[in-house]
Amino acid sequence: MPKGYHHLTIEQRCQLSALKERGDSIEDIAQTLGVHRSSIYREIHRNGRNSTYDYKQAHVTASHRRWLTSRRKKKMTGGTIALINEKLSLQWSPEQISGWLKKNRPLKGVSHETIYQYIWKDKQERGNLYKHLRHSGKKYNKRSKNAAGRGCIPNRRDIDERPDIVLEKTRLGDWELDTIIGTRNSGAIVSMVERRSRLTRLELISKKGAFEVSEALFDSLYPIKSHVLTLTSDNGKEFAYHEDVSFDLNADFYFAKPYHSWERGLNEHTNGLVRQYFPKSQRFDEITQEEVKKVEFLLNTRPRKVLEFATPLEVFDQLAEGNRFVALET
């Protein structure tokens, strides 16, 4: 399994700055610092300025971002829980409680989804908070076919906003994304397919979380980011970090309409090909990244009728001006 992204210490940033100034490659710097190359790519991309990298400024920038993240992810305190319990006893809905807290107690603000999770956890522990809800514990937030997915992912951009040229499959750089799940949630494979060349990228992850998926997309697509223009996924919450991915890859991220799997038909077809090697009964914690990469290679070197029996790798290389090394990099 590939290593995930790790925050660097100020000492590592100082060393990175010196090695970069000396002209060392990203791979050499990563090896010297003992981190994955994606950590170096992302550190320079996120915390550097244009083509320069000042370790002091980078450390300040990174520290501020982590502080903002910790503010967003803060847990409920005892005082917040007491307020929530009080408002629930008055038959306030979680949405009403969340809105009131954000308006009147900004330091205690939590989302309505967090409040629902708190209520259901209380119910599992034989608590009675759920009885204060309007539907007394019936499954909440049941969405219709036309509304499913909306509101679940912040700042979601609908596929209707995607440029028409993507449908034509005439240019290189438009990718479809999905996750393939191992039996009993034993891991997942993030699948990425380029629409014009049919090139496939596969990354094995330990669980289908938003962080793990975003890291897999970064690791796989950052080395070829100049050939990534748009990304289109379904509405799974594993793509909730789409804004980070879009920023890192400098690409536009779109979401297909709920229950419209044909809008990512190529990805669905590719997932079927992957299932020939890893069937639905397969536990993904029993396979390795090397096995997944072998399947990726087999798919990319298989002639396709739709490509006039050229292979996806050949078409990708031709359109990317013969950059075969980049296409094969893992």
C-alpha positions in Angstrom: 0.0 0.0 0.0 1.3 3.5 -0.8 2.1 5.7 2.1 -0.3 8.6 2.7 0.4 12.2 2.9 2.1 13.3 6.1 2.7 16.9 7.4 6.4 17.8 7.4 8.1 19.3 10.4 9.9 22.6 10.2 13.2 20.8 10.2 12.1 18.7 7.2 10.9 21.8 5.4 14.2 23.5 6.0 16.0 20.4 4.6 13.6 20.3 1.6 14.3 23.9 0.8 18.0 23.3 0.8 17.8 20.1 -1.3 15.4 21.8 -3.8 17.8 24.8 -4.1 20.6 22.3 -4.8 18.6 20.9 -7.6 17.7 17.4 -6.2 14.8 15.6 -7.8 11.5 15.1 -6.0 12.2 11.4 -5.7 15.7 12.0 -4.2 14.3 14.6 -1.7 11.5 12.2 -0.6 14.1 9.4 -0.1 16.3 11.7 2.0 13.4 12.9 4.2 11.9 9.4 4.4 8.5 10.3 3.1 6.4 9.4 0.0 7.1 11.5 -3.1 3.4 12.7 -3.0 4.2 14.4 0.3 6.9 16.4 -1.4 4.8 17.2 -4.4 1.9 18.4 -2.2 4.1 20.3 0.2 5.6 22.4 -2.7 2.3 22.8 -4.4 0.3 23.8 -1.4 2.8 25.7 0.7 5.2 27.1 -1.9 4.8 30.3 -3.9 4.9 30.0 -7.6 8.3 28.4 -8.4 9.9 29.3 -5.1 9.8 27.5 -1.8 10.7 29.3 1.5 10.5 26.9 4.4 9.6 29.5 7.0 6.7 30.9 5.0 5.6 27.3 4.1 5.6 26.3 7.7 3.4 29.3 8.6 1.0 28.5 5.7 0.7 24.9 6.7 0.2 25.6 10.4 -2.6 28.1 9.6 -4.3 25.5 7.4 -4.2 22.8 10.1 -5.6 25.3 12.6 -8.5 26.0 10.3 -9.1 22.3 9.7 -9.1 21.6 13.5 -11.7 24.4 13.9 -13.9 22.7 11.3 -13.5 19.3 12.8 -13.8 20.2 16.5 -15.8 17.7 18.6 -18.8 18.6 20.6 -18.0 19.7 24.1 -20.1 19.0 27.2 -21.7 22.4 27.0 -22.7 21.9 23.4 -24.2 18.5 24.2 -26.2 20.0 27.0 -27.6 22.7 24.7 -28.5 20.1 22.1 -30.3 18.0 24.6 -32.2 21.0 25.9 -33.3 22.0 22.4 -34.2 18.4 21.5 -36.5 18.3 24.5 -38.3 21.3 23.0 -38.8 19.2 19.8 -36.4 21.3 17.8 -35.1 19.6 14.7 -31.4 19.0 14.3 -31.4 21.5 11.4 -33.0 24.1 13.7 -30.5 23.4 16.5 -27.5 23.6 14.1 -28.7 26.9 12.7 -29.4 28.4 16.1 -26.0 27.4 17.4 -24.2 28.9 14.4 -26.1 32.1 14.8 -26.0 32.5 18.6 -23.1 30.3 19.8 -20.6 30.3 16.9 -17.9 28.7 18.9 -20.2 25.8 19.7 -21.6 25.4 16.1 -22.0 21.9 14.7 -23.7 20.6 11.6 -27.1 18.9 11.7 -25.5 15.7 10.3 -23.3 15.6 13.5 -26.3 16.1 15.7 -28.2 13.2 13.9 -25.1 11.0 14.4 -25.1 11.9 18.1 -28.8 11.0 18.3 -28.4 7.6 16.6 -25.4 6.8 18.7 -27.5 7.6 21.8 -30.3 5.3 20.4 -27.8 2.4 19.9 -26.9 2.9 23.6 -30.6 2.6 24.5 -31.1 6.3 24.9 -34.3 8.2 24.2 -33.2 11.3 22.3 -34.5 9.9 19.1 -38.1 10.1 20.5 -37.9 13.9 20.3 -37.6 13.8 16.5 -40.6 14.4 14.4 -40.6 10.9 13.0 -39.5 9.2 16.3 -36.5 7.4 15.0 -37.6 6.5 11.5 -34.8 6.8 9.0 -34.2 10.5 8.4 -33.2 12.4 5.4 -34.7 9.9 3.0 -34.1 11.4 -0.5 -36.2 11.0 -3.6 -34.7 9.9 -6.9 -34.5 13.5 -8.1 -33.0 14.9 -4.9 -30.6 12.1 -3.8 -27.1 13.3 -3.4 -27.9 17.0 -3.3 -26.7 18.7 -0.1 -24.5 15.8 1.0 -21.3 17.1 -0.6 -20.4 20.7 0.0 -20.0 22.9 -3.1 -21.0 20.1 -5.4 -20.9 21.0 -9.2 -23.5 19.2 -11.3 -22.5 17.5 -14.5 -24.8 20.0 -16.4 -22.1 22.6 -15.7 -19.4 20.5 -17.4 -18.2 21.7 -20.9 -19.9 20.1 -23.8 -16.6 19.1 -25.3 -16.2 16.4 -22.6 -19.1 14.5 -24.2 -17.4 14.4 -27.6 -14.4 12.4 -26.3 -12.1 14.2 -28.7 -9.5 15.6 -26.3 -7.2 14.1 -23.7 -7.7 15.0 -20.1 -11.3 14.2 -19.1 -11.5 11.5 -16.4 -14.3 9.4 -14.8 -13.9 8.3 -11.2 -15.4 5.6 -9.1 -14.6 3.1 -6.2 -14.8 -0.6 -6.4 -15.5 -2.2 -3.0 -14.1 -5.4 -1.6 -16.5 -7.9 0.0 -17.5 -6.9 3.6 -16.0 -3.5 3.1 -12.5 -5.0 3.3 -10.9 -2.2 1.3 -11.5 -0.5 -2.0 -9.9 0.3 -5.4 -10.2 3.8 -6.7 -10.7 3.6 -10.5 -9.9 6.4 -12.9 -10.5 6.2 -16.6 -9.6 8.8 -19.3 -12.4 9.2 -21.7 -10.5 9.7 -25.0 -7.7 7.1 -24.6 -9.5 4.7 -22.2 -6.4 4.8 -20.1 -7.1 3.3 -16.6 -5.5 4.1 -13.3 -6.1 1.9 -10.2 -5.2 2.6 -6.6 -5.8 0.2 -3.7 -6.9 1.8 -0.4 -7.6 0.3 3.0 -11.0 1.9 3.3 -13.5 3.9 1.3 -13.0 7.2 3.2 -12.8 10.7 1.7 -9.3 11.2 2.8 -8.1 7.9 1.4 -9.8 8.5 -1.9 -8.4 12.0 -2.3 -4.9 10.7 -1.5 -5.2 8.0 -4.1 -6.4 10.4 -6.7 -3.4 12.7 -5.9 -0.8 9.9 -6.0 -2.1 8.5 -9.3 -2.9 11.7 -11.2 -0.5 14.3 -10.0 2.4 12.9 -12.1 0.3 13.4 -15.2 -1.7 16.5 -14.0 -1.0 18.3 -17.3 -3.3 15.7 -18.8 -6.1 16.1 -16.3 -8.7 18.7 -17.2 -11.9 17.5 -15.7 -13.0 14.8 -13.2 -16.5 13.3 -13.0 -17.6 11.1 -10.2 -20.9 9.8 -8.6 -22.3 11.3 -5.5 -20.6 9.1 -3.0 -19.4 10.8 0.2 -15.9 9.4 -0.5 -15.5 12.2 -3.0 -16.3 14.9 -0.4 -12.8 16.3 -0.6 -13.3 17.1 -4.3 -12.2 20.7 -3.7 -8.8 19.6 -2.4 -8.4 17.3 -5.4 -9.5 20.0 -7.8 -7.0 22.4 -6.3 -4.1 20.0 -6.3 -4.6 18.9 -9.9 -5.8 22.3 -11.2 -8.8 20.5 -12.7 -12.6 21.0 -12.6 -14.6 18.4 -10.6 -18.2 17.5 -11.5 -20.8 15.1 -10.1 -23.1 12.9 -12.2 -26.8 13.0 -11.5 -28.0 10.5 -8.9 -29.0 7.2 -10.4 -27.6 8.2 -13.8 -24.8 5.7 -14.0 -24.8 6.0 -17.8 -23.3 9.4 -17.4 -20.1 7.6 -16.4 -20.6 4.6 -18.6 -17.0 4.2 -19.5 -16.1 4.0 -15.8 -18.9 1.4 -15.1 -17.6 -0.7 -18.0 -14.0 -0.5 -16.8 -15.1 -1.5 -13.3 -16.6 -4.6 -14.9 -13.3 -5.4 -16.5 -11.6 -5.0 -13.1 -14.1 -7.4 -11.5 -12.9 -10.1 -13.9 -9.7 -10.1 -11.8 -11.2 -9.1 -8.4 -14.7 -10.6 -8.2 -17.3 -9.3 -5.7 -16.5 -12.2 -3.4 -12.8 -11.0 -3.2 -11.5 -9.5 0.0 -9.4 -6.5 -0.9 -7.3 -6.7 2.3 -6.0 -10.0 0.8 -4.6 -8.4 -2.4 -1.6 -6.0 -2.8 -1.0 -2.8 -4.7 1.4 -4.7 -7.0 -1.5 -7.0 -8.0 -3.7 -4.1 -8.7 -1.0 -2.4 -10.8 -0.6 -5.6 -12.8 -4.3 -5.5 -13.6 -4.0 -1.8 -14.5 -1.1 -2.7 -16.9 -3.1 -5.5 -18.5 -6.1 -3.3 -19.2 -3.9 -0.5 -20.6 -2.1 -2.8 -23.0 -5.2 -4.7 -24.2 -6.3 -3.7 -27.8 -9.7 -2.0 -27.9 -12.1 -2.2 -30.9 -13.3 1.4 -30.1 -9.7 2.5 -30.5 -9.3 0.6 -33.8 -7.5 -2.1 -31.9 -4.8 0.2 -30.6 -4.2 0.0 -26.8 -5.2 2.7 -24.3 -1.5 3.2 -23.5 -0.6 3.7 -27.1 -3.4 6.2 -27.7 -2.6 8.1 -24.5 1.1 8.3 -25.3 0.4 9.5 -28.8 -1.9 12.2 -27.6 0.5 13.1 -24.8 3.3 13.5 -27.3 4.8 10.1 -26.7 5.4 10.6 -22.9 5.4 6.8 -22.2 7.4 7.1 -19.0 4.8 9.4 -17.3 1.9 7.2 -18.4 3.5 4.1 -16.8 4.7 5.7 -13.6 3.3 4.2 -10.4 
